[in-house]
Amino acid sequence: MRLIRPVLLLTLLAVAALPAAAAQAKVAVGIADNKSDMFTDARFAALHVKYVRVMVRYDAMHDAPTRTWLDGWMAGAEAQGLKPLVTFDRSPKRTSYNPSAAQMAKSMKDLRKRYPFVKEFATWNEANINKSPTTVARWWLAMRKACPTCTVLGADLLDRDNVGTWAKRFVKAAGRTPKVWGLHNYTDANRLKTTGTRKLLGAVKGAVWFTETGGVVSRANGSGITFPTSASHAAKATRFVFSTLVKVSPRVQRAYVYHWNTGVGDGRTWDSGLIGPDGKARPALAILQGLLGVKAG
């Protein structure tokens, strides 16, 4: 047996003495919401999050009302020094249309020209529902080329059964692995399971950001996937995200809670707001405040 140098021995002993939680860096917390009024909410500011996410139609810069809305959202984020992640999605004008790789690259360039401080993007929202991995891989390659200094997530994926196989097919089509993947793990969070999250982590390399996660208060979106919903269960699910899901792997780097508030009439098909339509905080916000060391108020 080799003798261990005293300095090295002391280092090893110090590492061994650290609590288990110290072996994993603390996950960064963000909020995902398309509504800009969260930026003027004192309860949001008190969280001191550094990351926010917005989902936009891929042709946003060519639609005046969308530009006006996004101008307001981006102004709110920039004023608070927040780092936005932009996820592209379908255009209401072309619900069944797949843009070309060149169109996706141009969409990204146009958006960066208007908001040059934005440097984080995801190719497509929940792409494993109805998009070909080959198509999305072409978009990803084009977007990376369009901004080599940007972080471009392979896609925002839903934690359904095909999440691992879809991601593997993406890597094969792209000929390389993204440095970061996005994951919406509502099923895991609300069933208090780790199944879908582990499927993605086990299938591919790269970091994982939970680009949408958290507890669901109510939903009527026609999905065949069932899980409990209520304000109290949403709090339990939110706690599970940070007590268990983010600790599944040190590759999990960020968790964006979706979403901040539910406006009047907004929750007809989906409601996971930390703030209800009455403007009052729900139990899930208290969970998040406690995790971030923020006094409830």
SVG drawing of the C-alpha trace seen along z (x, -y; Angstrom):
<svg xmlns="http://www.w3.org/2000/svg" viewBox="-62 -48 66 50">
<polyline fill="none" stroke="black" stroke-width="0.4" points="0.0,0.0 1.3,-3.5 1.8,-6.0 -0.6,-8.9 1.0,-12.4 -0.1,-14.3 -1.7,-17.1 -3.6,-14.7 -4.7,-12.7 -6.1,-15.8 -8.0,-16.7 -9.5,-13.3 -10.6,-13.4 -12.1,-16.8 -14.1,-15.7 -15.3,-12.6 -16.5,-14.8 -18.7,-16.9 -22.5,-16.2 -23.9,-14.2 -25.8,-17.2 -22.5,-19.1 -21.5,-16.5 -24.0,-18.2 -24.1,-21.9 -27.3,-23.7 -29.7,-23.7 -30.5,-27.2 -34.1,-28.2 -36.0,-30.0 -39.6,-31.0 -41.3,-30.2 -44.2,-32.5 -45.3,-34.4 -47.0,-37.1 -44.9,-40.2 -46.8,-41.3 -44.7,-39.0 -41.8,-41.5 -43.8,-44.1 -44.9,-41.8 -42.9,-42.4 -43.3,-38.7 -41.5,-37.7 -38.7,-40.2 -38.3,-38.9 -37.3,-35.5 -34.2,-36.9 -34.2,-34.3 -31.8,-35.0 -33.4,-33.0 -36.8,-33.3 -38.2,-31.5 -40.6,-32.6 -42.2,-30.6 -42.7,-32.4 -43.9,-31.5 -41.0,-31.0 -42.1,-33.8 -42.6,-36.3 -40.6,-39.1 -42.9,-39.1 -46.1,-39.6 -46.7,-43.1 -48.9,-42.2 -46.4,-39.5 -43.5,-41.9 -45.3,-44.4 -46.1,-41.8 -42.5,-40.4 -41.0,-43.9 -42.8,-44.4 -41.8,-41.0 -38.1,-41.5 -38.1,-45.0 -39.2,-43.6 -36.6,-40.9 -33.8,-43.2 -34.7,-45.8 -34.2,-43.3 -31.0,-41.9 -32.6,-38.5 -31.3,-35.9 -34.1,-34.8 -34.4,-31.4 -36.4,-31.6 -38.2,-28.5 -39.7,-28.5 -43.1,-27.0 -45.5,-26.8 -47.1,-29.8 -50.9,-30.2 -50.9,-31.1 -49.2,-27.8 -50.4,-25.2 -49.2,-22.2 -46.2,-23.8 -42.6,-22.8 -40.2,-25.7 -37.0,-25.1 -33.6,-25.1 -32.9,-28.4 -36.1,-29.9 -35.3,-28.8 -31.8,-30.3 -33.3,-33.6 -35.9,-33.6 -33.1,-33.4 -31.0,-36.0 -34.0,-38.4 -34.9,-37.9 -31.3,-38.5 -31.1,-41.6 -34.0,-43.1 -33.0,-41.7 -29.2,-41.3 -28.9,-40.4 -30.7,-37.1 -28.3,-34.2 -30.2,-31.1 -32.6,-29.3 -34.4,-26.0 -35.3,-24.7 -38.9,-23.7 -41.4,-23.3 -42.3,-19.6 -40.9,-18.4 -41.3,-14.7 -45.1,-15.1 -45.3,-15.6 -41.9,-16.6 -39.4,-14.3 -36.1,-14.1 -34.4,-14.5 -36.2,-17.7 -35.5,-19.2 -31.8,-18.2 -31.5,-20.2 -33.0,-23.2 -30.6,-22.8 -27.6,-22.6 -28.7,-25.7 -29.4,-27.7 -26.0,-26.8 -24.3,-28.0 -26.4,-31.2 -25.1,-32.0 -22.0,-30.1 -21.8,-32.0 -25.4,-31.1 -26.5,-28.2 -29.0,-26.2 -30.9,-23.4 -31.6,-20.3 -35.3,-20.7 -37.7,-21.1 -39.0,-17.5 -42.0,-16.2 -41.4,-13.3 -43.5,-10.8 -42.5,-7.2 -40.6,-8.2 -38.4,-10.8 -35.3,-8.6 -35.7,-7.1 -36.6,-10.4 -33.5,-12.0 -31.3,-9.1 -32.7,-9.5 -32.0,-13.3 -28.3,-12.6 -28.0,-10.1 -29.5,-12.6 -27.4,-15.5 -24.2,-13.6 -23.4,-15.1 -24.9,-15.6 -26.3,-18.9 -24.6,-20.3 -28.0,-20.9 -31.5,-19.4 -34.7,-20.9 -37.3,-18.7 -40.9,-19.3 -41.3,-16.6 -44.9,-17.4 -45.8,-13.7 -42.8,-12.9 -43.4,-15.9 -47.1,-15.3 -46.9,-11.6 -43.9,-12.0 -41.8,-9.7 -38.5,-10.0 -39.2,-7.7 -39.3,-10.1 -36.4,-12.2 -34.2,-9.1 -35.2,-8.0 -33.7,-11.1 -30.7,-11.1 -30.0,-7.5 -30.5,-7.8 -28.1,-10.7 -25.3,-12.7 -25.4,-16.4 -26.8,-18.7 -30.6,-18.8 -32.6,-21.9 -36.2,-21.4 -37.5,-24.2 -41.0,-23.6 -41.8,-21.9 -43.9,-22.1 -47.3,-21.2 -50.5,-21.5 -53.6,-22.9 -56.0,-21.9 -56.0,-20.8 -58.5,-20.0 -56.2,-19.7 -57.4,-16.4 -54.3,-14.5 -54.7,-10.7 -51.9,-11.0 -53.4,-11.3 -52.0,-12.6 -53.5,-14.3 -54.2,-18.0 -55.1,-20.6 -53.5,-23.6 -52.3,-21.4 -51.0,-18.7 -49.2,-21.3 -47.3,-22.3 -46.3,-18.7 -45.2,-18.3 -43.2,-21.5 -41.4,-20.3 -40.7,-16.9 -39.1,-18.7 -36.5,-20.3 -36.1,-17.5 -35.9,-14.7 -36.0,-15.3 -33.2,-17.9 -31.0,-15.5 -31.5,-12.5 -28.2,-13.6 -25.6,-16.4 -26.3,-16.9 -29.6,-18.6 -28.5,-22.3 -31.7,-24.4 -35.4,-24.1 -37.9,-26.6 -41.2,-26.6 -44.2,-27.0 -45.8,-29.3 -45.9,-32.5 -49.6,-33.5 -52.9,-32.5 -54.9,-35.4 -58.7,-35.5 -59.8,-33.0 -56.3,-31.8 -56.7,-28.4 -59.4,-26.9 -57.2,-24.1 -54.1,-24.4 -53.4,-26.1 -50.1,-25.7 -49.8,-29.2 -48.0,-30.0 -50.4,-33.0 -54.1,-32.3 -56.5,-34.4 -57.6,-36.2 -54.0,-37.5 -53.4,-35.5 -50.3,-33.2 -50.9,-29.5 -49.2,-27.0 -46.6,-26.1 -45.2,-29.7 -44.5,-29.2 -42.6,-26.0 -40.5,-27.9 -40.0,-30.8 -38.8,-28.4 -36.4,-26.7 -34.9,-30.1 -34.8,-31.5 -37.3,-34.1 -39.8,-35.4 -43.3,-34.7 -45.4,-37.8"/>
</svg>
